Every structure is written in C-alpha cells, then in structure tokens.
Amino acid sequence: MTTKGFIFDLDGVIVDTAKYHFMAWNDLANSLGIAFSEAQNEQLKGVSRVDSLKKILDWGNITLTDQEFASRMTSKNQEYLSYIEQMNESEILPGVLNALLYIQSKGHLIGLGSASKNARLILEKVGLISHFDCIIDGTDVTRAKPDPEVFLKAAGALRLNPDHCIVFEDAAAGIQAANAANMISIGIGNEEFLFEADLVLSGMKEIDESMIDTLVRSNSKSEFKKHKQLFK
C-alpha cells in the first residue's frame, strides 16, 4: 500500500479561527474608516497578513506609511492572539479528531499547510499538535496561496510525491494552490467559493472512514474524480 499524505489547512478546517480574524480585521478597518463585510473577509482566507492588509487598504483607497502599515499589522495580530490564547479543545471542529485518528491508524501521514504564523500555538492550545508529522506555516514560506509552495513544502517534509497527497482547504486560494501542486483538493465549506475543488463538503464532519479509504485508493486526481459521485 502506498503511504498517503493528508495535508490540512488550519483556519476553517481544523478550528474556526476565521471568526477571530474577522473580528480583528473588522476593528482595524473600522479604525481607518473602512467598511468591512464578511464577504470581504472570505477573500482574506488563506491570504498572508501583509497581503490581507493591502487588500483592505485598497478597498478603502487608503495609503499608509511603511511604519504605520507595520504598526497596524502588529496591532491586528495582538488582538487576534488575545482571542486564540483562550482557545481549548472545545474549538476543534466536528469530525476533525476522528479523521486524524483514523488516518494515523492506517499508517498514513498528516501535515499542516497554513498561512497562519500562529499555527503551532493554535494546535498546542487545542491539543492536536502531536497528531501532525509536519507543520508548514507562514514562518516557513515566502509565497502565499494560491502559490503551491506551502503544500509542496509539506509534501517534501513528509517525503512524499505531491500526487500522493490530499489537501483539505476552506479557501479558494488554497484550493487553487492544491490543484497547482497536483494534489487531490477537498474543499471544506461553500461550493459557491470552492467550485474548483475536486470535491466540496460542508464540513469535516462529512468525512467518514470509507471516504478516507477511497482517497487512499485513488492514485491520481483523475482517478479520484471517477469515485467522487460515491460521496454525493
């Protein structure tokens, strides 16, 4: 049996830290007189902190000095960290732990591929860090999703070929990155935003043992697409 790598995004897949990002970005935007919506927040999923602030400034047609830009980023992150410092295992999304345990029981590898620079802290807070064979986060990459760097580095850390990896993502940019890496892409969330994924599920709670077994048996993206109707 070929060993497979299951690579997970963090925010919106394993835990719902997106709500904390929204609260912090919303406060920052409002302090600059910029209206900020949940739809705009969707566009920031999987995007680095620097590029997220650039998008917000573009929406408000505002320019900041380099010093003010850095200060705003720091303030946003401090507010976000104040939220995640209070996280615990109750914030693990339904279905995540069962999936991790089953994947491990079958001898496959688990990686994290996230833009978050706080990924390790979050995994420690919710008690999941020991389940991951590698963690590639915002401190390890120079190019943000949809560039496939984060997932290719995760595959490298797992010592697997990219086409032996399956990615779980809740952001359009992340799905594009997984596809660019030639990995099976599983979208977690709204199909309206994740239509480029090989399969879209409403949440990790939809993933059962038979689905994981099918993912393991699929030796390519095209082969998986032949099987995905089984999950409808």
N, C-alpha and C positions, 0 to 999 in steps of 0.2 A: 504494500500500500504506500502510495506517495504521501509524504508529510505535507500538509497544507498549512498556510499561514492565514489567520483571521486577524485582520487589522481594523481596529475601531477608531473612529473619531471620538472625541470626548463629549463636547458640549452638544446636548440634544440627542445623544445616542446612549451614553452611559449614565450621565446625570443631566439634569436640566439647569445648567448654569446660564443658559441663554437669557433667562428672566433677570438674572443679576447683571448681565451685560447690558440688557435693555435699560434697567433702572439707572445704571451708572452713565451710559451714553446719553440717556434722556436728560439727566441732570446737567451733563456737560453742554449738550446742545441748547437747552433752555437758558443756561447762564450766558450763552452767546446770542440769545435772541433768535434761535433757530428752532422751528417746529420739527419734531421728530416723531415718526409713526412706527408702529410695529411692522408695517410693510417695509419700511426703510431698514429696520433692524434685521429683517430677513436677508437683506442684501449684504449685511456685515458678517453673516455666519461663515466661518471658515476663512475669514479675511484677517490679516495681521492687524495689530493695534495701530500701527502707523498708517496703513492704508485705510483703515476704518475712519480715523480722524480726518484724513484727507477727503474722504467721501462726504463726511458731514459738513466740512468747511465748504466743499463745492456746492452742496445743496443750499447752503446759506449764503453763498457768494461772499465768503469772508476769507481774508488773508491774515495769517498770524506771523509774527517774527519767529525765527528758529527757537529762541529762548521761550517764548510764550507757548509755542507748539509742544516743546518738551515738557513744560510745566503742566499743561493741560493733560497730556498723556499720563504723567505721574499721578495727578490728582484723580483721574478716572480709575487708574489701576489701584490706588489706595482705597477708593470707595468699594471697588469690586472685591478686593482682598478682605475688606471688613465683612462682606457677606459670606465669602467662602470659608473664612475662619470658623464660622458657626456650623459648617456642614457636618453631617454624620451619615451613617449607613442608611438612614431612612430616605435619603435623597437618591439612592440608586434606582434607576428607572425599572419598571416591571419587566421581567424576562431576562434581564442582563445577567444576573448571577447564575441562573440555571444554564444559560447558553455558555458562559465561561467554564463552568464546571463540566459540562458535557464535552466541550471541545477538548479540555485537558484530559478527561477520562479516555478519550480516543487517541491520545498521543500526538495531537496537533499543537501548533504553536500560536501564541497570541501576542499581538503587537498593538501599540497605540500610535496613531499618526494624527497629531493635533497641532493647530496653530497656536494654541494656548502656551504661554510661558509659565503658567501655574499648574500644568498638568500633573506633575509629580505630587505637589501639595494636595491637590484635589483628590487624587487616588489614595493618598495616605489618609486624608480626612474621612473618606467613606469606606476605608478598609479593603480596597481592592488591589493595591499595588503589587501584592505578592502573586497575583494571577497573570501578570504580564511578563513575557520573556524579553521584550524590548519596549522602550518608550522613546519615541522620536517626537519632540515638541518644538515650540517656537524658538527655543535656545539652540536647536541643532540644525536649522535650515536657514537659507538665505533667500529663498524664493517662495512666495506664498502660493497657496492653491488659487487658481487651477493648475499651476505648475505641479508636475507629479513628484517633485523632489522628496517630499515628506514620506510618501508611500514607497518610493524606490529605496530610500534610506532604511525604512522599516524592513523591507524585504531583504536588503543586504545584511541588516543586523540579525535577522532570523536565518540567514544563509539559505534563502530560498529564491528560486526564479520568480520574477514578478507574475508570470502566468499561473503560478501555483498559489496565488494569494487572493483572498476575498476581502473586499473593503465594505464597511458599514458606515454610512455617511448621512447627515441630515441637511447638508448644504449643496446647492447646485455647483458651486466651485469645487467642492470636494468630490462630487460625482464626476465632474469633468477631469479632475486630477487622476482619479482611479482609472477612468477609461483611457486616459493618455498613457498610463502605466501598463495598460493591457491586463488589468485585473478585473475580476467579476465585481460589479458595483451594485450594492444593495442600498437603496435609498430608504431612509427612515423618516417618515413624515408625510408631507402633502405632495401627491403626484403632480399637481399643477406646477410646483417648483422643481421637482426631481424627475421630470419626464425622460431625461437622458440616461437614467439608471437602468441596469439590466432587469431589475425588479424593485418595486416600491412597496413597502409595508408601512402600516400606520405607526408601528412601534415595535420594539424588541420583543414585546410580549407575544407577537405573532410567530416568533421563531421557535420551532419545536425540534425534537431530535431527528425526525425524518427529514426536515429541511436541511439541517446541518449535514446529515448523511448524503443527501443529494448534492450539496455543494462540494463535498469531499470527492464524490464520484465524478464530478464534472471536470474534465481535463482542459477545458478552454471556455472562453466566453460564449462562443457559438454553440458548444455542446450544452452549456447551461441553459441557453435560451430555448432549447428544444424541450427542456424539462420544466420550465418555469410555469407553464399552464397548470401544473400539478398544485400550485400554491394559490390558485385563484378561487 
